[in-house]
């Protein structure tokens, strides 16, 4: 006990360095979460100081709201497809660029550059590409009636996924390259000596050893895509006909445009629980998969 007190007196001043970060975390995360829970049980309009406690009405209204379920469906569709495409494409690029390819450093830079561009700028660039560049390109090949997919309810979400894939493969590719470079060369040489082919080496040697990289990338891409807001808001604002409405834009529209702050807070709490649940499930699945591999 005396030793502990002596160490505490000698090292306690290090705690001072945690105070700014802890204070910022409390102000930016903890307090808004507490107030969000409070407002979710009221009929607050988001502007006035008048609050009326209405119990679980906002939550039951959300469960009966078809627009909420539509936004939730679009969110998961966007997130799942994007997670699969980004990880598959970035892993393929990493396998190619990890080899003795000429100018591979140049190609790594080119493929990483889109991730440096802001989402807002990417949205404007691709909106112009879809509205002008794509129709002109298709017209050159003889297709005259091609329009922007962002204006078609059947293809607008896929148009957003293409933009997100284009911008999202850079960072996962770098993580996969780092994982590939940590694989001992002796293992691959031993597999070749034993007569293993390219596919066999990848499936039974490379893939199990980069399982932690797969877990990290899948977690980052899935959680990030579930929270997508800026790309949707800049390009389509949830349209046309709510075909690209995701949970974040739906919450924004409810809370700040329709002035239903209490209902928006309840939706935010549901969204928070969904994110936590998805993250825990995903971590459990991938960690178990890592052990199996």
C-alpha positions as CSV (number, residue, x, y, z in Angstrom):
1,X,0.0,0.0,0.0
2,X,2.8,2.4,0.8
3,X,4.5,1.5,-2.5
4,X,1.3,2.3,-4.3
5,X,1.0,5.7,-2.6
6,X,4.7,6.5,-3.3
7,X,4.1,5.7,-7.0
8,X,0.9,7.7,-7.1
9,X,2.6,10.8,-5.6
10,X,5.5,10.4,-8.2
11,X,3.3,9.8,-11.2
12,X,0.0,11.5,-10.5
13,X,0.9,14.7,-12.4
14,X,0.6,12.7,-15.6
15,X,-3.1,12.7,-15.0
16,X,-3.1,16.4,-15.7
17,X,-2.4,15.6,-19.4
18,X,-5.6,13.6,-19.6
19,X,-7.8,16.5,-18.4
20,X,-8.1,18.4,-21.7
21,X,-9.0,15.3,-23.7
22,X,-11.4,14.1,-21.0
23,X,-13.1,17.4,-20.8
24,X,-13.5,17.6,-24.6
25,X,-14.9,14.1,-24.6
26,X,-17.4,14.9,-21.9
27,X,-18.5,18.2,-23.7
28,X,-18.6,16.7,-27.2
29,X,-19.9,13.1,-26.5
30,X,-21.2,12.5,-23.0
31,X,-23.3,15.6,-22.5
32,X,-24.9,15.6,-26.0
33,X,-25.8,11.9,-25.4
34,X,-27.4,12.7,-22.1
35,X,-29.4,15.6,-23.5
36,X,-30.4,13.5,-26.5
37,X,-31.8,10.8,-24.3
38,X,-33.7,13.5,-22.4
39,X,-35.2,15.2,-25.5
40,X,-36.1,11.8,-27.0
41,X,-38.9,11.5,-24.4
42,X,-40.4,14.9,-25.2
43,X,-42.3,16.7,-27.9
44,X,-39.5,19.3,-28.3
45,X,-39.7,21.1,-31.6
46,X,-35.9,21.8,-31.7
47,X,-36.3,25.6,-31.2
48,X,-38.4,26.6,-28.2
49,X,-37.7,26.0,-24.5
50,X,-41.1,24.3,-24.0
51,X,-40.8,20.6,-23.3
52,X,-43.5,18.1,-22.6
53,X,-42.8,14.6,-21.5
54,X,-44.5,12.1,-23.7
55,X,-42.9,8.9,-22.6
56,X,-42.1,6.3,-25.3
57,X,-44.3,7.9,-28.0
58,X,-41.4,8.9,-30.2
59,X,-40.0,5.4,-30.2
60,X,-43.3,3.7,-30.9
61,X,-43.9,6.3,-33.7
62,X,-40.5,5.4,-35.2
63,X,-41.3,1.7,-35.2
64,X,-44.6,2.5,-37.0
65,X,-43.0,5.0,-39.5
66,X,-42.6,3.5,-43.0
67,X,-40.1,6.3,-43.9
68,X,-37.9,5.2,-41.0
69,X,-37.9,1.6,-42.2
70,X,-37.2,2.7,-45.7
71,X,-34.3,4.8,-44.6
72,X,-33.0,2.0,-42.5
73,X,-33.2,-0.4,-45.5
74,X,-31.3,2.0,-47.7
75,X,-28.7,2.5,-45.1
76,X,-27.9,-1.2,-44.7
77,X,-28.1,-1.8,-48.4
78,X,-25.6,1.0,-49.1
79,X,-23.3,-0.1,-46.2
80,X,-23.3,-3.8,-47.0
81,X,-22.7,-3.5,-50.7
82,X,-20.1,-0.8,-50.2
83,X,-18.2,-2.8,-47.5
84,X,-18.0,-5.9,-49.8
85,X,-17.0,-3.9,-52.9
86,X,-14.4,-1.7,-51.2
87,X,-12.7,-4.7,-49.5
88,X,-12.7,-6.9,-52.5
89,X,-11.4,-4.2,-54.9
90,X,-8.8,-2.8,-52.4
91,X,-7.5,-6.3,-51.7
92,X,-7.1,-7.0,-55.4
93,X,-5.3,-3.7,-55.9
94,X,-3.1,-4.5,-52.9
95,X,-2.2,-7.9,-54.3
96,X,-1.2,-6.4,-57.6
97,X,0.7,-3.4,-56.1
98,X,2.5,-5.6,-53.5
99,X,4.1,-7.5,-56.3
100,X,7.2,-6.4,-58.3
101,X,5.1,-4.3,-60.6
102,X,6.9,-1.5,-62.4
103,X,5.9,2.0,-61.2
104,X,3.9,0.4,-58.3
105,X,4.6,3.3,-56.0
106,X,3.1,5.7,-58.7
107,X,0.0,3.5,-58.9
108,X,-0.4,3.4,-55.2
109,X,-0.4,7.2,-55.1
110,X,-2.9,7.4,-57.9
111,X,-5.3,4.9,-56.3
112,X,-4.9,6.6,-52.9
113,X,-5.5,10.2,-54.2
114,X,-9.4,10.0,-54.3
115,X,-9.4,9.4,-50.5
116,X,-7.6,12.7,-50.0
117,X,-10.4,14.6,-51.7
118,X,-13.2,15.9,-49.5
119,X,-16.5,14.1,-49.8
120,X,-18.2,17.4,-50.7
121,X,-15.9,18.0,-53.6
122,X,-16.2,14.4,-54.7
123,X,-20.0,14.8,-54.7
124,X,-19.9,17.8,-56.9
125,X,-17.4,16.2,-59.3
126,X,-19.4,13.1,-59.7
127,X,-22.7,14.9,-60.0
128,X,-21.2,16.8,-62.9
129,X,-19.8,13.5,-64.4
130,X,-23.2,11.9,-64.2
131,X,-25.2,14.8,-65.5
132,X,-22.8,15.9,-68.4
133,X,-19.9,13.5,-68.8
134,X,-21.8,10.2,-68.8
135,X,-24.5,11.3,-71.3
136,X,-21.9,12.8,-73.6
137,X,-19.7,9.6,-73.4
138,X,-22.7,7.4,-74.1
139,X,-23.8,9.6,-77.0
140,X,-20.3,9.2,-78.5
141,X,-21.0,5.4,-78.6
142,X,-24.5,5.9,-80.0
143,X,-26.6,5.8,-76.9
144,X,-28.6,9.1,-77.0
145,X,-31.1,8.8,-74.1
146,X,-28.7,8.2,-71.2
147,X,-29.3,10.4,-68.2
148,X,-27.7,10.7,-64.8
149,X,-28.4,7.7,-62.5
150,X,-28.8,10.1,-59.6
151,X,-32.1,11.3,-61.2
152,X,-33.5,7.8,-61.5
153,X,-35.0,6.2,-58.3
154,X,-34.0,2.7,-59.5
155,X,-30.3,3.6,-60.0
156,X,-29.6,6.5,-57.7
157,X,-28.4,4.4,-54.8
158,X,-26.0,2.5,-57.1
159,X,-24.7,5.8,-58.4
160,X,-23.8,6.8,-54.8
161,X,-22.2,3.5,-54.2
162,X,-19.9,4.0,-57.2
163,X,-18.8,7.4,-55.9
164,X,-18.2,5.9,-52.4
165,X,-16.2,3.0,-53.8
166,X,-14.1,5.3,-56.0
167,X,-13.2,7.4,-52.9
168,X,-13.1,4.6,-50.4
169,X,-10.5,2.1,-51.7
170,X,-7.4,4.1,-50.9
171,X,-7.0,3.6,-47.1
172,X,-8.1,-0.1,-47.1
173,X,-5.6,-0.8,-49.9
174,X,-2.8,0.7,-47.8
175,X,-3.8,-1.4,-44.8
176,X,-3.9,-4.6,-47.0
177,X,-0.5,-3.8,-48.5
178,X,0.9,-3.4,-44.9
179,X,-0.7,-6.8,-44.0
180,X,0.8,-8.5,-47.1
181,X,4.3,-7.1,-46.4
182,X,4.2,-8.6,-42.9
183,X,3.7,-12.1,-44.3
184,X,7.0,-14.1,-43.9
185,X,8.4,-14.9,-47.3
186,X,9.5,-18.3,-46.0
187,X,5.9,-19.4,-45.7
188,X,5.1,-18.6,-49.3
189,X,8.4,-20.2,-50.5
190,X,7.6,-23.4,-48.5
191,X,4.1,-23.5,-50.1
192,X,5.6,-23.1,-53.6
193,X,8.1,-25.9,-52.8
194,X,5.3,-28.1,-51.8
195,X,3.6,-27.5,-55.1
196,X,0.9,-25.0,-54.1
197,X,-0.6,-23.0,-56.8
198,X,-1.4,-19.3,-56.8
199,X,-5.0,-19.7,-55.7
200,X,-4.1,-22.3,-53.0
201,X,-1.4,-20.0,-51.6
202,X,-3.8,-17.1,-51.4
203,X,-6.6,-19.1,-49.8
204,X,-4.6,-21.1,-47.3
205,X,-1.5,-18.9,-46.6
206,X,-2.1,-15.3,-47.5
207,X,-5.8,-14.9,-46.5
208,X,-5.4,-16.3,-43.0
209,X,-2.4,-14.1,-42.3
210,X,-4.1,-10.9,-43.3
211,X,-7.3,-11.7,-41.4
212,X,-6.6,-8.9,-38.9
213,X,-6.4,-6.4,-41.8
214,X,-9.7,-7.7,-43.1
215,X,-11.3,-7.2,-39.7
216,X,-10.0,-3.7,-39.4
217,X,-11.1,-2.7,-42.9
218,X,-14.5,-4.3,-42.7
219,X,-15.2,-2.6,-39.4
220,X,-14.0,0.8,-40.6
221,X,-15.9,0.7,-43.9
222,X,-19.1,-0.7,-42.5
223,X,-19.4,1.7,-39.5
224,X,-18.4,4.6,-41.7
225,X,-20.9,3.8,-44.5
226,X,-23.7,3.3,-42.0
227,X,-23.1,6.9,-40.8
228,X,-23.0,8.4,-44.4
229,X,-24.5,11.8,-44.6
230,X,-22.5,14.3,-46.6
231,X,-22.3,12.4,-49.8
232,X,-26.0,11.8,-49.9
233,X,-26.9,15.3,-48.9
234,X,-24.6,16.9,-51.4
235,X,-25.7,14.7,-54.4
236,X,-29.3,13.8,-53.9
237,X,-30.5,15.0,-50.5
238,X,-32.3,11.7,-50.2
239,X,-34.1,11.8,-53.5
240,X,-35.4,11.2,-56.0
241,X,-38.6,10.1,-54.3
242,X,-36.7,9.2,-51.1
243,X,-34.9,6.4,-53.0
244,X,-31.5,7.4,-51.4
245,X,-32.8,8.5,-48.0
246,X,-30.5,7.1,-45.3
247,X,-30.9,7.3,-41.5
248,X,-28.6,10.3,-41.1
249,X,-30.4,12.4,-43.7
250,X,-33.8,11.2,-42.4
251,X,-32.9,12.3,-38.9
252,X,-31.6,15.7,-40.2
253,X,-34.8,16.2,-42.2
254,X,-37.0,15.3,-39.2
255,X,-35.1,17.4,-36.6
256,X,-34.1,20.5,-38.6
257,X,-36.5,20.8,-41.5
258,X,-39.7,19.4,-40.0
259,X,-38.9,20.8,-36.5
260,X,-39.5,17.6,-34.7
261,X,-36.5,17.7,-32.4
262,X,-37.9,15.2,-29.9
263,X,-38.6,12.7,-32.6
264,X,-35.2,13.3,-34.2
265,X,-33.5,12.7,-30.9
266,X,-35.4,9.4,-30.5
267,X,-34.3,8.4,-34.0
268,X,-30.7,9.3,-33.1
269,X,-30.8,7.1,-30.1
270,X,-32.2,4.2,-32.2
271,X,-29.4,4.8,-34.7
272,X,-26.8,4.8,-31.9
273,X,-28.0,1.4,-30.7
274,X,-28.0,0.0,-34.2
275,X,-24.4,1.1,-34.7
276,X,-23.3,-0.4,-31.4
277,X,-25.1,-3.7,-32.1
278,X,-23.7,-4.0,-35.6
279,X,-20.2,-3.2,-34.4
280,X,-20.4,-5.9,-31.6
281,X,-21.8,-8.5,-34.0
282,X,-19.2,-7.8,-36.6
283,X,-16.3,-7.9,-34.2
284,X,-17.6,-11.2,-32.8
285,X,-17.9,-12.8,-36.2
286,X,-14.6,-11.6,-37.5
287,X,-12.7,-12.4,-34.4
288,X,-14.1,-15.9,-34.4
289,X,-13.2,-16.2,-38.1
290,X,-9.7,-15.1,-37.4
291,X,-9.3,-17.9,-34.8
292,X,-10.7,-20.5,-37.3
293,X,-8.3,-19.3,-40.0
